[in-house]
Amino acid sequence: MWFFSEEDRMLQETVRQFAHSALAPKIEKLDEEEGFNREAFFKLGELGLLGITVKEEDGGAGLGAVAATIAMEEMAAVDASTTLSYLAHSILCVNQIGANGSEHQKKHYLPKLISGEWIGGMGMSEPGAGSDALAMTTKAVREGDHYIVNGTKTWITNGPIGDVFYTYAKAGPNKRDLSTVIIDRSMAGFSTGKKFKKMGMRASPTGELVFENCRVPAANLVGTEGGSVKMMMRNLDLERLTIAGMSLGMARASIEVATQYAKDRKQFGKPIGAFQQVQERLTEAAAWYEACRCLTYDAAKMWDMGLMVGKEASMMAAKAKLQAAQMATQVGLDAIQILGGYGYTREFPVERYMRDAKLIEIGAGTNEVLRLIIARQMLGEAADA
């Protein structure tokens, strides 16, 4: 992007080299076996990327949404699965503790999360509360110097392997009585449920968190009791911006593979890139990718400049994520079509890019929910009439 600083460009090159050296050699096997690249997190810690948005005085890199989105795009262009686990760790857990946690919480949890010794995640979605997050039923009841937490979280990225979870729970009778507690694997009453087998993002473990009279120290309450809705919505906006960067990376990789194949593959005595139908798919993919890239990074830049707040932030983040996610899935499908039979096999990575890309149309806000957010901002009360 034209506004990338020298620091941004250095970060881009650093992450690109890391992705090709530490992620590329392992992703095909990990995808096949549904494994997890644990070593990558230690290397990410060494690079200072696990606390990318955390203030330097708290041990982080002190960077913003543009930098985080760059990291997501470059990693996802090689290995979207590990990138998704990285996003859950760095944006959904570490960023929130850094932004909202007490000094005690930051000192206790951030060092090991930022080094990669601990893996983080977030507990929000539940079996009966996905898109309607405020319908969650997990409860946190104060008893003396502890909270007793009961409930189940599902679709939790890093759930099966994580150590620390930034967890939302109801602390009162009203829908917006939402509190946040930091729960770690050592706490009595905490366990993990089944690990899900998935179509894509197969090297990013996803599962359930189970709380059965889980005893959480009162000191692990983030902010005030019942005061988490605004914090949750703010971080959802940042998640949507940065996860849009993942869609950019997967789409870019699909375009690169399909373009090279169209140059090399010959049919009827000439490269298939000479056929107008192939040219149409490639050119539309490239144009849509660039449009989404401009939208995503423009929104990230606005975030860093403090120009995205409230409903405007929600709408811009929703637009970027909606368009980038749809684009990446379609570009993946078009790449498979261009490669023909080879595209449908695992001889080439485009079928993996497409499988992985589809998740972004579901996670962090479905396409349908994002359209509602945008429509309500545009139409006001008329949208709900």
NUMARNU-295230 format. One record per residue (C-alpha): x, y, z; residue number from 0. Coordinates in Angstrom, 2 decimals, padded with zeros to 5 digits, always signed. Layout:
<rs>
R      east     north        up     k
R         X         Y         Z   NUM
...
</rs>
This chain:
<rs>
R      east     north        up     k
R   +000.00   +000.00   +000.00     0
R   +001.15   +003.51   -000.77     1
R   +001.04   +004.58   +002.88     2
R   +003.12   +001.70   +004.25     3
R   +005.98   +003.06   +006.35     4
R   +009.52   +001.71   +006.13     5
R   +008.77   -000.18   +009.33     6
R   +005.67   -001.70   +007.71     7
R   +007.69   -002.85   +004.70     8
R   +010.38   -004.36   +006.90     9
R   +007.70   -006.20   +008.86    10
R   +006.16   -007.45   +005.62    11
R   +009.47   -008.87   +004.43    12
R   +010.27   -010.40   +007.83    13
R   +006.93   -012.18   +008.08    14
R   +007.12   -013.30   +004.45    15
R   +010.51   -014.91   +005.07    16
R   +009.25   -016.51   +008.30    17
R   +006.22   -017.95   +006.50    18
R   +008.31   -019.53   +003.77    19
R   +010.96   -020.92   +006.13    20
R   +008.90   -021.98   +009.16    21
R   +005.39   -022.60   +007.81    22
R   +005.61   -023.71   +004.18    23
R   +007.62   -026.92   +004.77    24
R   +005.08   -028.26   +007.28    25
R   +001.61   -027.15   +006.25    26
R   +000.74   -029.92   +003.80    27
R   +001.47   -032.66   +006.33    28
R   -000.18   -030.77   +009.19    29
R   -003.28   -030.19   +007.07    30
R   -003.43   -033.88   +006.24    31
R   -002.95   -035.00   +009.84    32
R   -004.88   -032.14   +011.50    33
R   -001.79   -031.28   +013.54    34
R   -000.48   -028.02   +014.97    35
R   +002.75   -026.13   +014.31    36
R   +003.71   -025.54   +017.94    37
R   +007.29   -024.63   +017.05    38
R   +006.05   -021.71   +014.96    39
R   +004.70   -019.99   +018.06    40
R   +008.09   -020.00   +019.75    41
R   +009.59   -018.46   +016.60    42
R   +006.79   -015.89   +016.42    43
R   +007.61   -015.02   +020.01    44
R   +011.28   -014.55   +019.13    45
R   +010.25   -012.22   +016.31    46
R   +008.14   -010.14   +018.69    47
R   +004.92   -010.86   +016.78    48
R   +002.82   -012.54   +019.48    49
R   +002.21   -009.20   +021.21    50
R   +002.15   -007.17   +018.03    51
R   -000.50   -004.68   +019.25    52
R   +000.51   -004.63   +022.93    53
R   +002.28   -001.54   +024.27    54
R   +006.05   -001.74   +024.47    55
R   +006.00   -001.05   +028.23    56
R   +003.92   -004.22   +028.61    57
R   +006.36   -006.29   +026.57    58
R   +004.72   -005.99   +023.16    59
R   +005.76   -004.53   +019.83    60
R   +003.55   -001.45   +020.17    61
R   +002.25   -001.67   +016.60    62
R   -001.27   -001.24   +015.26    63
R   -003.95   -002.63   +012.99    64
R   -001.99   -002.06   +009.77    65
R   +000.97   -004.03   +011.08    66
R   -001.24   -006.83   +012.41    67
R   -003.06   -007.06   +009.07    68
R   +000.25   -007.23   +007.21    69
R   +001.30   -010.15   +009.42    70
R   -002.00   -011.92   +008.79    71
R   -001.81   -011.49   +005.01    72
R   +001.78   -012.68   +004.67    73
R   +001.33   -015.73   +006.89    74
R   -002.04   -016.74   +005.42    75
R   -000.58   -016.66   +001.90    76
R   +001.40   -019.73   +002.99    77
R   -000.42   -021.33   +005.93    78
R   -003.86   -020.01   +006.87    79
R   -004.32   -022.57   +009.66    80
R   -001.38   -021.42   +011.76    81
R   -002.36   -017.84   +010.97    82
R   -005.84   -018.44   +012.38    83
R   -004.34   -019.81   +015.59    84
R   -002.02   -016.80   +015.63    85
R   -004.99   -014.44   +015.28    86
R   -006.86   -016.14   +018.15    87
R   -003.74   -015.88   +020.30    88
R   -002.54   -012.37   +019.44    89
R   -005.78   -010.48   +018.74    90
R   -008.48   -012.33   +020.68    91
R   -006.42   -013.02   +023.81    92
R   -003.15   -011.10   +024.08    93
R   -004.44   -007.83   +022.62    94
R   -007.45   -007.86   +024.95    95
R   -005.39   -008.49   +028.06    96
R   -003.00   -005.75   +026.97    97
R   -005.79   -003.29   +026.25    98
R   -008.21   -004.09   +029.08    99
R   -006.36   -006.05   +031.74   100
R   -005.18   -004.84   +035.13   101
R   -001.50   -004.38   +035.87   102
R   -001.55   -007.63   +037.83   103
R   -003.17   -009.51   +034.93   104
R   -000.74   -008.09   +032.40   105
R   +002.30   -008.91   +034.50   106
R   +001.09   -012.44   +035.21   107
R   -000.12   -013.47   +031.75   108
R   +001.54   -011.38   +029.05   109
R   +005.20   -012.44   +029.40   110
R   +004.52   -016.14   +028.74   111
R   +001.90   -015.41   +026.09   112
R   +004.16   -013.00   +024.24   113
R   +007.12   -015.39   +024.39   114
R   +005.05   -018.26   +023.02   115
R   +005.41   -020.40   +026.13   116
R   +001.64   -020.20   +026.57   117
R   -000.99   -020.36   +023.81   118
R   -004.01   -018.12   +024.16   119
R   -007.57   -018.06   +022.89   120
R   -010.97   -016.50   +023.54   121
R   -014.14   -018.05   +024.93   122
R   -017.21   -016.40   +023.40   123
R   -019.31   -018.68   +021.13   124
R   -021.56   -021.27   +022.73   125
R   -023.69   -024.16   +021.43   126
R   -026.77   -021.89   +021.52   127
R   -025.10   -018.51   +021.04   128
R   -023.07   -017.98   +017.88   129
R   -024.07   -014.92   +015.86   130
R   -026.18   -013.75   +018.80   131
R   -023.27   -013.57   +021.21   132
R   -025.26   -011.77   +023.91   133
R   -027.51   -014.83   +024.20   134
R   -024.69   -016.75   +025.89   135
R   -025.63   -018.65   +029.04   136
R   -022.24   -019.30   +030.67   137
R   -022.45   -017.73   +034.13   138
R   -019.89   -016.30   +036.54   139
R   -021.14   -015.96   +040.12   140
R   -019.06   -014.21   +042.80   141
R   -018.36   -016.27   +045.90   142
R   -015.93   -014.57   +048.23   143
R   -012.59   -014.07   +046.51   144
R   -013.51   -016.28   +043.53   145
R   -015.97   -016.46   +040.65   146
R   -017.68   -019.79   +040.07   147
R   -018.05   -020.27   +036.31   148
R   -020.43   -022.77   +034.71   149
R   -021.11   -023.31   +031.02   150
R   -019.67   -024.49   +027.72   151
R   -017.93   -022.62   +024.93   152
R   -017.67   -024.07   +021.44   153
R   -015.90   -023.42   +018.12   154
R   -012.94   -022.16   +020.13   155
R   -009.79   -021.75   +018.08   156
R   -006.83   -023.14   +020.06   157
R   -009.31   -024.73   +022.48   158
R   -007.70   -028.19   +022.49   159
R   -004.15   -026.91   +022.97   160
R   -004.51   -023.49   +024.62   161
R   -003.31   -022.46   +028.07   162
R   -005.11   -019.15   +028.66   163
R   -008.59   -018.07   +027.57   164
R   -010.10   -014.59   +027.67   165
R   -013.63   -015.71   +028.55   166
R   -017.02   -013.99   +028.50   167
R   -019.77   -014.94   +030.96   168
R   -023.04   -013.56   +032.28   169
R   -022.85   -011.97   +035.71   170
R   -026.47   -010.84   +035.98   171
R   -030.02   -011.40   +034.67   172
R   -029.93   -008.98   +031.76   173
R   -028.64   -009.76   +028.27   174
R   -025.94   -007.10   +028.48   175
R   -024.72   -008.13   +031.96   176
R   -021.56   -009.49   +030.40   177
R   -018.32   -009.92   +032.30   178
R   -014.86   -011.13   +031.34   179
R   -012.65   -013.47   +033.31   180
R   -009.23   -014.83   +032.39   181
R   -009.26   -018.61   +032.77   182
R   -006.20   -020.81   +032.50   183
R   -005.85   -024.55   +032.18   184
R   -004.63   -024.99   +035.78   185
R   -007.92   -023.88   +037.35   186
R   -010.12   -026.45   +039.08   187
R   -013.31   -027.16   +037.16   188
R   -011.88   -026.33   +033.73   189
R   -011.60   -028.93   +031.00   190
R   -011.69   -029.17   +027.22   191
R   -014.26   -031.09   +025.22   192
R   -014.00   -032.71   +021.83   193
R   -011.72   -031.49   +019.07   194
R   -013.66   -030.81   +015.87   195
R   -012.78   -032.34   +012.51   196
R   -013.13   -029.62   +009.87   197
R   -013.30   -029.05   +006.14   198
R   -010.57   -026.41   +006.24   199
R   -008.17   -024.72   +008.69   200
R   -007.32   -028.28   +009.63   201
R   -003.98   -027.40   +011.23   202
R   -005.65   -024.96   +013.63   203
R   -007.17   -026.99   +016.49   204
R   -010.78   -026.09   +017.30   205
R   -012.81   -027.44   +020.20   206
R   -014.90   -026.90   +023.31   207
R   -014.17   -025.33   +026.70   208
R   -016.10   -026.79   +029.61   209
R   -016.57   -025.03   +032.96   210
R   -018.01   -027.09   +035.81   211
R   -017.95   -025.00   +038.98   212
R   -014.67   -023.59   +037.68   213
R   -013.03   -021.53   +040.39   214
R   -011.55   -018.32   +038.99   215
R   -009.81   -015.83   +041.31   216
R   -011.71   -012.55   +041.56   217
R   -008.45   -010.85   +040.57   218
R   -008.96   -012.37   +037.10   219
R   -012.06   -010.27   +036.43   220
R   -011.24   -007.91   +033.56   221
R   -012.63   -004.41   +034.10   222
R   -015.89   -004.14   +036.00   223
R   -018.54   -006.77   +036.55   224
R   -021.16   -006.55   +033.80   225
R   -019.11   -004.03   +031.84   226
R   -017.71   -006.10   +028.97   227
R   -020.08   -005.50   +026.04   228
R   -018.32   -002.40   +024.75   229
R   -014.88   -004.01   +025.07   230
R   -016.10   -007.13   +023.28   231
R   -017.57   -005.19   +020.35   232
R   -014.44   -003.06   +020.01   233
R   -012.21   -006.11   +019.76   234
R   -014.59   -007.79   +017.30   235
R   -014.01   -004.84   +014.96   236
R   -010.24   -005.29   +015.19   237
R   -010.63   -009.03   +014.67   238
R   -012.66   -008.44   +011.52   239
R   -010.06   -006.06   +010.11   240
R   -007.17   -008.39   +010.72   241
R   -008.97   -011.56   +009.64   242
R   -009.74   -009.76   +006.36   243
R   -005.96   -009.72   +005.95   244
R   -006.03   -013.51   +006.06   245
R   -008.51   -013.55   +003.17   246
R   -006.16   -011.27   +001.22   247
R   -003.26   -013.67   +001.74   248
R   -005.19   -016.75   +000.63   249
R   -006.56   -014.96   -002.44   250
R   -003.15   -013.64   -003.44   251
R   -001.65   -017.11   -003.21   252
R   -004.47   -018.58   -005.31   253
R   -003.98   -015.92   -007.98   254
R   -000.23   -016.51   -008.11   255
R   -000.61   -020.28   -008.54   256
R   -003.37   -019.95   -011.13   257
R   -001.47   -017.32   -013.12   258
R   +001.69   -019.40   -013.32   259
R   -000.32   -022.48   -014.28   260
R   -002.07   -020.52   -017.04   261
R   +001.35   -019.65   -018.45   262
R   +002.74   -023.18   -018.25   263
R   -000.22   -025.38   -019.15   264
R   -000.75   -025.86   -022.87   265
R   -003.89   -027.09   -024.60   266
R   -004.75   -026.99   -028.30   267
R   -001.18   -025.90   -029.01   268
R   -001.02   -022.79   -026.81   269
R   -000.95   -021.75   -023.13   270
R   -004.40   -021.81   -021.57   271
R   -003.75   -018.20   -020.54   272
R   -004.38   -017.32   -024.18   273
R   -008.05   -018.27   -023.81   274
R   -010.36   -015.39   -022.95   275
R   -012.36   -017.34   -020.38   276
R   -009.19   -018.01   -018.38   277
R   -008.11   -014.39   -018.78   278
R   -011.48   -013.24   -017.50   279
R   -011.22   -015.33   -014.31   280
R   -007.66   -014.15   -013.63   281
R   -008.28   -010.47   -014.30   282
R   -011.49   -010.35   -012.26   283
R   -009.72   -012.12   -009.40   284
R   -006.80   -009.69   -009.49   285
R   -009.04   -006.63   -009.62   286
R   -011.29   -007.84   -006.80   287
R   -008.25   -008.69   -004.68   288
R   -006.79   -005.20   -005.14   289
R   -010.12   -003.56   -004.32   290
R   -010.44   -005.57   -001.12   291
R   -006.83   -004.90   -000.23   292
R   -007.39   -001.14   -000.53   293
R   -010.58   -001.32   +001.56   294
R   -008.99   -003.45   +004.27   295
R   -005.78   -001.49   +004.69   296
R   -007.60   +001.85   +004.43   297
R   -009.85   +000.76   +007.30   298
R   -006.84   -000.47   +009.29   299
R   -005.07   +002.84   +008.76   300
R   -008.16   +004.72   +009.93   301
R   -008.19   +002.51   +013.03   302
R   -004.57   +003.38   +013.80   303
R   -005.28   +007.09   +013.31   304
R   -008.17   +006.96   +015.76   305
R   -010.72   +007.73   +013.07   306
R   -012.73   +004.53   +013.50   307
R   -014.93   +004.59   +016.58   308
R   -018.36   +003.33   +017.53   309
R   -020.82   +002.35   +014.81   310
R   -018.57   +003.70   +012.05   311
R   -015.82   +001.32   +013.13   312
R   -018.23   -001.60   +013.14   313
R   -019.47   -000.76   +009.66   314
R   -016.01   -000.29   +008.12   315
R   -014.68   -003.48   +009.68   316
R   -017.79   -005.34   +008.51   317
R   -017.38   -004.05   +004.94   318
R   -013.74   -005.06   +004.77   319
R   -014.30   -008.52   +006.21   320
R   -017.45   -009.19   +004.15   321
R   -015.90   -008.33   +000.81   322
R   -012.48   -009.88   +001.46   323
R   -014.00   -013.16   +002.67   324
R   -016.34   -013.51   -000.30   325
R   -013.53   -012.59   -002.65   326
R   -011.07   -015.15   -001.27   327
R   -013.55   -018.02   -001.50   328
R   -014.51   -017.17   -005.09   329
R   -010.90   -016.65   -006.13   330
R   -010.06   -020.05   -004.67   331
R   -012.86   -021.66   -006.63   332
R   -011.75   -019.93   -009.83   333
R   -008.16   -021.06   -009.29   334
R   -009.37   -024.66   -008.96   335
R   -011.33   -024.25   -012.19   336
R   -008.30   -022.90   -014.05   337
R   -006.15   -025.80   -012.86   338
R   -008.89   -028.26   -013.77   339
R   -008.31   -031.77   -012.47   340
R   -005.01   -030.77   -010.90   341
R   -006.78   -028.04   -008.95   342
R   -009.15   -030.58   -007.46   343
R   -006.29   -032.72   -006.17   344
R   -003.65   -032.03   -003.57   345
R   -000.96   -031.86   -006.23   346
R   -001.45   -028.09   -005.98   347
R   -002.40   -026.01   -002.90   348
R   -005.41   -024.17   -004.36   349
R   -007.93   -026.68   -003.03   350
R   -006.53   -026.03   +000.47   351
R   -006.70   -022.27   -000.03   352
R   -010.36   -022.57   -001.00   353
R   -011.21   -024.85   +001.94   354
R   -009.48   -022.51   +004.35   355
R   -010.96   -019.35   +002.81   356
R   -014.54   -020.53   +003.31   357
R   -014.23   -020.34   +007.10   358
R   -013.75   -016.57   +006.99   359
R   -017.27   -016.25   +005.57   360
R   -018.50   -017.85   +008.81   361
R   -016.14   -017.02   +011.68   362
R   -015.83   -013.56   +013.29   363
R   -019.31   -012.71   +012.01   364
R   -021.09   -014.48   +009.18   365
R   -021.64   -012.71   +005.87   366
R   -025.30   -012.41   +006.81   367
R   -024.60   -010.74   +010.17   368
R   -022.12   -008.34   +008.59   369
R   -024.72   -007.27   +006.05   370
R   -027.12   -006.55   +008.93   371
R   -024.49   -004.37   +010.64   372
R   -023.89   -002.40   +007.45   373
R   -027.60   -002.06   +006.68   374
R   -028.44   -000.78   +010.16   375
R   -025.72   +001.85   +009.92   376
R   -026.97   +002.94   +006.51   377
R   -030.74   +002.77   +007.12   378
R   -031.12   +003.31   +010.85   379
R   -034.51   +002.30   +012.22   380
R   -035.79   +001.55   +008.72   381
R   -033.55   -001.54   +008.61   382
R   -035.53   -003.13   +011.47   383
R   -039.00   -002.00   +010.41   384
</rs>
